[in-house]
Amino acid sequence: MNRKPYPSDVEDDEWVFVAPYLSLMSEEAPQREHSLREVFNGLRWIVRAGASWRMMPHDLPPWEAVYQQTQRWLRAGVFEAIVDELRVLLRLAEGRAAEPTAVILDSRTLQSTPESGERAGYDGAKRKRGSKVHVAVDTLGHLLALVVTPADEQDRSQVRELAQQVQQITQESVELAFVDQGYTGEQAAQAAVEQGMRLEVVKLPEAKRGFVLLPRRECKFICVSGLK
């Protein structure tokens, strides 16, 4: 590189892993104007900085090129493929089966931005206006599925969509989903049953407030905020 590195730049060993997924055409293709690795570095900078596309640093490829290539990657589903393969490898490295039999469903409300548009809603419990990210992870914390909704959407209403995604990705290996009290109710339980899994509500001690570490055997949620 003819520039100083950014903390978000992809490392050599990471690049060896992700490059085959990102190479929708050969590196030597005549229509490529910018290094594929530098385009990916541009996308990683945007994700880590939380900036708008037009704020791309001038020593990275033009934001238009990074944006257009990112859209190609999204349409081709390359990021889903990377996450799925990486999850399997990490599970096998931990001595687990390739596909999980139990998952954890949870959500996180993100503060609204001017770009949120019609996705924005008000989460009364969190006192935030914005979007809500509903996620499913395995018991090691590896991402399986996610759904983004306005912040005023109830967690229990997303069980069906998350369960469908999980069973599709894992070839219907999941039997149990750990959830908090936001997922109680017959409708949520039935939605899970229809996808071949059972909900188990993990209740927090009533006297405790704020963050509480639950026993590993009951429920452990690791928030997945990015891909490194």
N, C-alpha and C positions, 0 to 999 in steps of 0.2 A: 504494500500500500504506500502511496505517496502522500500520506496524511498521518496525523497523530490518531491513535486508536481511541474509540469511545468505549466506556464500560459495557455498553450494550452489544459490542461487536461479537459475532459468533467466533468461538474458539476452534482451533484446528480439528480436535477430536469430535466436536459437535458438528462441524461442517462435513466431516466424513460420513456421519450418520444421516444427516438431513439432505445432503446434495442429491442423492438418487431420487428422492421424492419430489424435489423442486425442479429437476431438469426436465421440463416439458418438451424441450428440444435440446440438441447437443450444444455444449459450450462453444463449439467452433462455428455454429450456424451463422451465416453471413448477415442475417437480419438483426442479430443481437448487437446493440450499441454499447451496453454497459455490462460490467462484470456481474454475473449472477450472484456471486457472493456479496458484492457491494450493494446490490438491490435488496438482498435479504437483510444486510446490515441496516439499510435505510428503514425497512419495515420494523426491525427490532428497536431502532432508535425511537420511532413513532410510538410504539407500544410502551416502551419504558418511560419515555418523557411525557406521554399523555398529551402531546401537542397536536395541532392541526397539520394537515398535509403540507400546507404552504409554508410552514415553519421549518421544513427540512433543511439541515445545514448545507451550505453551498459546497462543501468538500465531499458530500455524498451524491449519488445520482439524482437527477431532477425529480422532484416530487411526483410529477406526472408519470414518469417511467415506473417509479416504485408503486404508485397507486394502480396503474394499469396491470402490472405484473401480479400484484396482490390479488386483484380481481380474477385473474386467470387461475391463480392457485386456489382461491376460494371455490370457484366453479368446478375445478378438478377434484376437490375434496382432499387436497394433499395434507392439510393440517390435521384433519381427522385421522388420516392414515398414519401420520407420524405419532400422534397420541396413542392410537390403538396398539401399534407395534411396540412402542416404548413401554407401555403399561405391561404387555405380555412379558417382555424381557426382564423388567424389574420384578415382576411377580415370580418368574422362574428363578431369578437370582436369589430371592428370599426363600426359596424352597416351597413356594406355593404352586397350586395348579394354575395353568395359563389363564383360565377364566374363573371369576369369583362366583361363590354361591350366596354371598351376602353383600349388601351395599348400604350406603348411608345417603339419605336425602336431606338437603338443607337449602337455605337461601341466604342471600345477602343483598341489602338495599344500597344502591349507589346514588350519590348525590346528583341531581339534575345538572345538565350543562345546556348551553344554547342549542347544541346539536341534538338534544334528546327528542325534541319535537313532540309528536303525538305519543311517544313511548312513555313520557313522563306521567307519573301519578303520585299521590300522596300516601305514604305509609304512616298511619297514625301511631302504630306501636313504636316505630323508630324515629318519628317526627322528622321525616325526610321526604322531600319531593324528588322523584327521579325514576330510575329503573330498578327492577329487582332481577337478580340472577339466581335461578333455581338450578341446583347442580345435583348430580348423583356421582358418588365416588365409591371405590371399593374400600375395604377396611384398612388398607394401607394408605389411603388418601389419594389414589390415582384417579384422575378424571375419567368418567365414563360417558356422561351426557350432560347437557345444559340447555336451559330454555330462558330467554330474556323476555320479560313482560313489564308493563307499567308497575310502579311500586305498590299500587293499591290492590293488585291481584293477590288472592289468598294462596298460601302455600299448598293447602289441600287440593286446590283446583288444578294443580300442575302434576299430580301424581300419575295420571293416566299417560300424559305425554312423556314424562321422564321414564316411566316403566316400559313403555313401548320402545323408546330409544335404547334403554339398557338391554332389554331382551334381544333386540335385533343385533346389537353389537356383540353380546356375549353368547349368541346362539342359544338363548333361553336357558342359561345355566343358573340364573339367580332365583333363589327361593325365599329370601328374607330381606327386608329393608328396615333399617333402624331409622326412626324419625323422632322429632321432638313433639311437644303438645300442639304445635301449629298444624299438625296433620291429623288430628283426631276427627272422628266422624265416620258415619256409615258410608258416605259417598266416597271418601278417600280410600277406605278399606276395601270397598267393592271394586274400585278402579284398579287397585293393586291385584286383587284376586283374579280379575279378568285377564291379567297379564301373567298369571302363574306365580305370584309372589305374595307374601304376607307382610303386613306392616306391624312392627313392634315399637310402641311408643316408649321412649326413655324419659322418665320424669325426673326433673331436677328437684333437689330438696327445697321445700317451700321457704325455709328460713334464709336461704342463700340468694344473693343477688349478684349480678354481673357475671364475669367469666368464672365458670366452674369446670375443673378438669374431671371428666367422667372416667371410670375404670375402663381399661382397654377392652376388656371382654364385653362391655356393654355398648360403648359407642365412642369412636374416636374420629373426629372430623378434622381434616387438614385442608385449609382453604387453598385452592389452586388459583393463583392470580396471574400466572403467566407461564410461558414455555421457555425453558433454557436449554 
